[in-house]
């Protein structure tokens, strides 16, 4: 059990630190350059494992179209939007907003995938949104104005994650996590490269710094590659419910890293908003045993 708890803490530290890595990379690499670099670095870690697994499984046909949808909604779109958000908001704020993903997952499941929500889950969604308002200091108008880039784009990223979760459970329940994760990185890398070509080039000379190199290795190899395998290890050796508790640890980890490495302040709004959002996530995560069984195939969201 000690190994599982160590793995869980390690995963939260990696994914919490990912928000700092994004902050380091987004200026020299650009939004889409950040997506491309993290996806390529992560793919280099997972591709050997993918080919070994494919060789053992007899190379069964893969659902490429469905894998593309997951790559688009679980990597390319949210990771691009998170990078864009961090050009305007602190990494710790981004991490707390990222923790609302389970709330959107439940709401999208109800609206698009005929998922029945319990009273506790509806209460959790409402409480979670109250936490978002506290985090924004109740300045809702900012989402609909020129200040949309930041909180607004971060919320769209979490909505994209929520759709990806429900789509994965419905369409890829028999596909391994390694296959799904590898393809989402490849799809993200391709879309990121296209984005770089049509927007702004990567400033490789500015990336040749300690922060740039650590950002690529940390965000790609560890945050998008090794962390996926670590999550899968926790889920299989422990349980999906135990693995999902990393959601509670990531924002706290990100706030600590942001304070230490970026000098970001930890405000009262952050702490209160985080507490309310956690309460909402806890309530919205209360599911029947039958529902929890369906979550075994959910693909993890690489932060």
N, C-alpha and C positions, 0 to 999 in steps of 0.2 A: 504493500500500500504506500510505503514511503516513496517508492519510485514513481508511482502515479502522481502523488502530490508534488514531487519535484518536477516532473514533466509538465504539470499544469502551471506551476509558478514560472517555469522556464518559458512556456508558451506565451503566457501573459506578458512577460518581460520583452520577448521578441516582438510580439504584435503591438505592444505599447510603444516600443522604441521605433516601430515602423513609421509612426507619425512624425517623429523627429527626422528620420531619414528622408521622408518626402519633403520636409521643409528645406533640408540641405540640397536636395536635387532639383527642385522645381525651378529655381532661378537659372542655373547654368544649362539644364537640360530642357526646360520648358515643360508644359503640361503633358504633351504627347510623348516627348522624349523620356520623361519619367516613367510613363506606362511602358514604353518600348524596352527601356533598360531593365526594369524590374522583371518584366515578363521573360525576356531573353535569359537573364541570369537565373531565374527560377526554373526555366525549361531545361537549362543545362544540367541542373540537379536531378530533375524528374525523368528526363528522356531515357537514360540508361535503365532505370527501374521499369519504365514503361515497356521498353523492348524486351527485357527479361521476362516480365509478366506476360507479354503477348506471345512469346515463344512457348511458355509453359501452357498457356490456355488454348493453343492450337489456332491462333489468329482468327477468331470468330469475327464476323462482320460487325463493324461499328456504326452506330447511328450518327453519322457525321452532321446531318442537319440539326439535330437536337443538341449535339455537342457544341455546334457553332452558336446556337442561341444562348447556351449557358456561358460560353466564353465571352459573348457580347455583354450579357447582363450581370455576370458575376465577376468580370475582370475589366474589360475594355471601358465600358461606360462608367461604372462606379469609380474605378481607379483614376480615370481621367478627371472626373468631377471632384474627387477628393483632393487631387493635386491642385486643381483650379481653386478649390475652396481655401486651401492653405496659403494661397497668395494673399488672402484677405483676413483670415482668422487664425488664431493660435492653434498649435497642434493639440493642446489639451482640450480645447473646445470642440475641435473636429472629432476627437476620440469619444467624447461624451455623446455627441450627436450620432456617431456611428453605433453606439450602444442601443439606439432605438430600433435597430434592424428587426429584432423579434416582434416589435409592435406592428411594424409595417407588414411583416410576414403573415401575421394573423389576419390583419385587415384585408390584404390582397387575397389571401386564401378564401376569405368570406365573399369578397366581391367577384373574383374571377374563377375560383376553383371549387366552388360549392362546399367549402369547409364550414362546418357548424361550430360556432364559438360559444363557450359557456359564459355564464354571467360574470365569473371571475376574470375571464379573458377580456370581455368588453370593459370591465372596470379597469383592468390593467392598461388597456389602450388609452382610455380617457385620462388616467393618472399620468401615463407616460407623456402624453401631449401637454399636460399641465407642466411637467418638468421642462419640456422644451420652451414653453412660454417664460418660465422663470429664468432659464439660461439666457434667453433673449431680452430679459428685463421687460417683458411684455410689449416690446416694440415690434409688433406683428407687421406693421406697414413696411418694414425693411425688406421683408421677403418679396414684396410686390413692387419694389422700386429699384433704383440703381444699386442698392445694397444687396441685391439678390445673390450676387456672387459671394459666397461665404456660407452662411447658414442655409440659404435656399438651395444652392447646388449640393451641399452636403446632405440635405434631406432627400434630394432626388437620388443621390448615390445609394442611400439606405433603402429607398423604395425599390431601386433596381435590384439590390441584394434580396429584398423580400420576394420579388417576382422570381428571381433565380432559384430560391429555395423551393418555392411551391412547384415551379416547372420541373425542377430536378426530381422531386419526389414523385411527380406524376409521370414524367416521360423517361427517366433514367434510373428507375429503381433497381434494375438488374445490372447496372454498369458500375465497375469498381471506382473507388475514389481516386486511384492513381490515374486511370484513363481520363476521368472527368477533369482532374486538376491539370494534367499535362496538356490536354487540348484547350482548356481555358487559357493557359499561359501562351500557347502557340497562337490562338486567335487574338489574344490581347497584344502580342508582339507584332502581328501583321497589321492590325488596326492602328497601333501606336506608330509604326513605321510610316504608314500612309499619312497619319496626322502630322508627323514631323515633316514629310515632304511637301505638304500643302500649307503648312503654317510657318513655323520657325525652326531653323536647324539647331541641332545640339551643339553647344559650345564646348567641344571636347577639351580645349586648352584650359577652360575654367573648371572642368571636372578633374583635372590632374592635380588635385589637392587631397589632403588626408580625409577631409569631410566628404568630398566627392567619391573617392574610392570606397570609403566605409559605407556611404549611402547606397552605392550600387550592390556591394556584397551583402550588406545587412538587409536591405529591402528586397533584393532579388533572391539571392541564394538562401538566406535564412528566412526572411519574412514571407516569401512567396514559394519557396521550395521546401526547405527542411521543416518549417513550421507546419506545413500541410501533412507531412508524414508524422510529425509529433502529435498533431491533433488526431490523426487516424489511429495512432498507437494508444492514446488515452481512451478513445471511443471503443476500441476493440478489447483492450485489457481491463478497462473499467466499465463505462457505460456511456451511451449518448447523453444522458442527463448530466452525468459527472463532467463530461467534456464541455457541455454547453455552459457550465459555470465560469468558464474563462471570460464570458461576456461581462461578468461583474468585476473581473480583475484588470482587464485591459485599460479602462479609463483611469483607474487609480495609478496603474503603472505609467501610463502616458503623462499624467500630471506630474509625477515624480521626475521622469526623464526630461519633460519640457522645462521644469523648474531648474534642474541641474545643468542641462546642456544648452538651453536656449534662454534661460532667465525669464521664462514666462510666469506671470503672477498667478497665484491660486486665489481667486476671489470668492467672496461669500456666495455670489450667484452660481459659480461653478460647483461648489460643494453642495448647496441646497438643491440645485437643478439635478445634479448627479444622483443625490439620494432619492429624489422623487421619481426620476427615470428608472432607477433600479427597482423601486417599489412597483412601478408599472410593469417592468419586464418580468419581475417575479410573479405577479398576478396573471399576466398574459401567458406565462409559460406553464400554468397549471392545466394539465391535460389528462385525459383518461389513459389507462395502460394501453388501450388499443391504439390511441393516437400516437403515444410515445413510440410504439413499435414501428409505426410508419416513418418515424424520423431517423431510423437507423441508416438510411441511404442519403441523408441530406449532406450536400457538399459544404465543406467549411468555407467561410468567407475570409480569405487572406486579406489582412488589413493593409 
